[in-house]
Amino acid sequence: MSICPTGAITMRPDEEGFLYPVVDGEKCISCDLCEKRCPVGAVHEAHAVQTMGAQHKNTQVREHSSSGGIFSALAHDVLAQGGVVFGAAFDDHLHVEHVGAMDASEVAGMRGSKYVQSDATEAIRNAAALCSRGIPVLFSGTPCQIDGLLAKVRGKEREKLLTVDFVCHGVPSPGVFASYLAELERKHGQRVTAYAFRDKRLGWKNFSAVATLEDGSEVTGTQTDEPFLYGFLQNLYLRPACGQCTQLRGNRHPADITLADLWGAQQICPQRDDDTGLSLVMINTPKGQHAIRRVKQQLTTFSVKTDKLLRFNPGIEETAKMHPKREAFFRGYARHGFEADRVMKLLAPPGTVERIAKRIAHLPAGALRRVRAVLSK
């Protein structure tokens, strides 16, 4: 959408609530620029990666960040250079979209994970325009969003561009999240005014989801009992392409810097683990190295043994595996929208009868005939 010279491409939601490009044939001039620049299917060369553990020294920054607060340090440095920071934030209707920030107060809304696919098309266009004018830009997003940005910004225009992505679990549907909020509002009879996917009140490792209502009360849940968060972590409504994302992982990230939670810290670096948040920092380019050096005084950094990282964060290299009941969820979603009770039932472990039935179904043919003979007596 951002590269089309005639504005012939718009992003529209499909039946699952994911945005896809739609071409207006009357506006299209058949320049094929969208196909020529589209990064889908491109092979990404492996590159050297420097890894480290890191944590922002400011406890308040860490409190409002998903992990160690490294993004905030990088963002404030770019602002100090007179630049603009782009990242995902909620709008007034709790839609997640990429926006540009020119001061620290606007950056605050970008902190914290947003487990919804954000709309970044306008942000990519605006960031590219700033880069063409030589204005410093920090753009943070998913690996595929960074890949799309780099398809738009080429050559010398990249000189002032710093890109930051993260180890991505996959992105849920914006439509599903909006439907979940609507269910919460019906249930509680008031509007949801704020939502946090990674609240640290129970600690960094045992993060919670918190919905704030108009009267100031909160609806909270953990990773196993808050319906939307639980469904996301179980890959119940991720975008289909997330299950095929093999090129934007490990040492093939397109961004200058890749950030992640340093899961397994209690074993990898127990002396550093205070349960307020630790980041894994993967430096992919010389530009990323320079950016980290600029903010290093704000951080506590330390080396980590890379051989242990994959055991605790397999998503560094592995793609998401779609939940086997994904289709069943979206069949119900098409009829009724998000239903918290139904989600929890879909994700519940199988009961005794279901487990026995599955075992019987997988018996060899001869054994299965004997079982049927016994049951028929």
Rosetta blueprint (number, residue, H / E / L):
1 M L
2 S L
3 I L
4 C L
5 P L
6 T L
7 G L
8 A L
9 I E
10 T E
11 M E
12 R E
13 P E
14 D L
15 E L
16 E L
17 G L
18 F L
19 L E
20 Y E
21 P E
22 V E
23 V E
24 D L
25 G L
26 E L
27 K L
28 C L
29 I L
30 S L
31 C L
32 D L
33 L H
34 C H
35 E H
36 K H
37 R H
38 C L
39 P L
40 V L
41 G L
42 A L
43 V L
44 H L
45 E L
46 A L
47 H L
48 A L
49 V L
50 Q E
51 T E
52 M E
53 G E
54 A E
55 Q E
56 H E
57 K L
58 N L
59 T H
60 Q H
61 V H
62 R H
63 E H
64 H L
65 S L
66 S L
67 S L
68 G L
69 G L
70 I H
71 F H
72 S H
73 A H
74 L H
75 A H
76 H H
77 D H
78 V H
79 L H
80 A H
81 Q L
82 G L
83 G L
84 V E
85 V E
86 F E
87 G E
88 A E
89 A E
90 F E
91 D L
92 D L
93 H L
94 L L
95 H L
96 V E
97 E E
98 H E
99 V E
100 G E
101 A E
102 M L
103 D L
104 A H
105 S H
106 E H
107 V H
108 A H
109 G L
110 M L
111 R L
112 G L
113 S L
114 K L
115 Y L
116 V L
117 Q L
118 S L
119 D E
120 A L
121 T H
122 E H
123 A H
124 I H
125 R H
126 N H
127 A H
128 A H
129 A H
130 L H
131 C H
132 S H
133 R L
134 G L
135 I L
136 P L
137 V E
138 L E
139 F E
140 S E
141 G L
142 T L
143 P H
144 C H
145 Q H
146 I H
147 D H
148 G H
149 L H
150 L H
151 A H
152 K H
153 V L
154 R L
155 G H
156 K H
157 E H
158 R H
159 E L
160 K L
161 L E
162 L E
163 T E
164 V E
165 D E
166 F E
167 V L
168 C L
169 H L
170 G L
171 V L
172 P E
173 S L
174 P H
175 G H
176 V H
177 F H
178 A H
179 S H
180 Y H
181 L H
182 A H
183 E H
184 L H
185 E H
186 R H
187 K H
188 H H
189 G L
190 Q L
191 R L
192 V E
193 T E
194 A E
195 Y E
196 A E
197 F E
198 R E
199 D E
200 K L
201 R L
202 L L
203 G L
204 W L
205 K L
206 N L
207 F L
208 S E
209 A E
210 V E
211 A E
212 T E
213 L E
214 E L
215 D L
216 G L
217 S L
218 E E
219 V E
220 T E
221 G E
222 T L
223 Q L
224 T L
225 D L
226 E L
227 P H
228 F H
229 L H
230 Y H
231 G H
232 F H
233 L H
234 Q L
235 N L
236 L L
237 Y L
238 L E
239 R L
240 P H
241 A H
242 C H
243 G H
244 Q H
245 C L
246 T L
247 Q L
248 L L
249 R L
250 G H
251 N H
252 R H
253 H L
254 P L
255 A L
256 D L
257 I E
258 T E
259 L E
260 A E
261 D E
262 L L
263 W L
264 G L
265 A H
266 Q H
267 Q H
268 I H
269 C L
270 P L
271 Q L
272 R L
273 D L
274 D L
275 D L
276 T L
277 G L
278 L L
279 S E
280 L E
281 V E
282 M E
283 I E
284 N L
285 T L
286 P H
287 K H
288 G H
289 Q H
290 H H
291 A H
292 I H
293 R H
294 R H
295 V H
296 K H
297 Q H
298 Q H
299 L E
300 T E
301 T E
302 F E
303 S L
304 V L
305 K L
306 T H
307 D H
308 K H
309 L H
310 L H
311 R H
312 F H
313 N L
314 P H
315 G H
316 I H
317 E L
318 E L
319 T L
320 A L
321 K L
322 M L
323 H L
324 P L
325 K L
326 R H
327 E H
328 A H
329 F H
330 F H
331 R H
332 G H
333 Y H
334 A H
335 R H
336 H H
337 G L
338 F L
339 E L
340 A H
341 D H
342 R H
343 V H
344 M H
345 K H
346 L H
347 L H
348 A L
349 P L
350 P L
351 G L
352 T H
353 V H
354 E H
355 R H
356 I H
357 A H
358 K H
359 R H
360 I H
361 A H
362 H L
363 L L
364 P L
365 A H
366 G H
367 A H
368 L H
369 R H
370 R H
371 V H
372 R H
373 A H
374 V H
375 L H
376 S H
377 K L
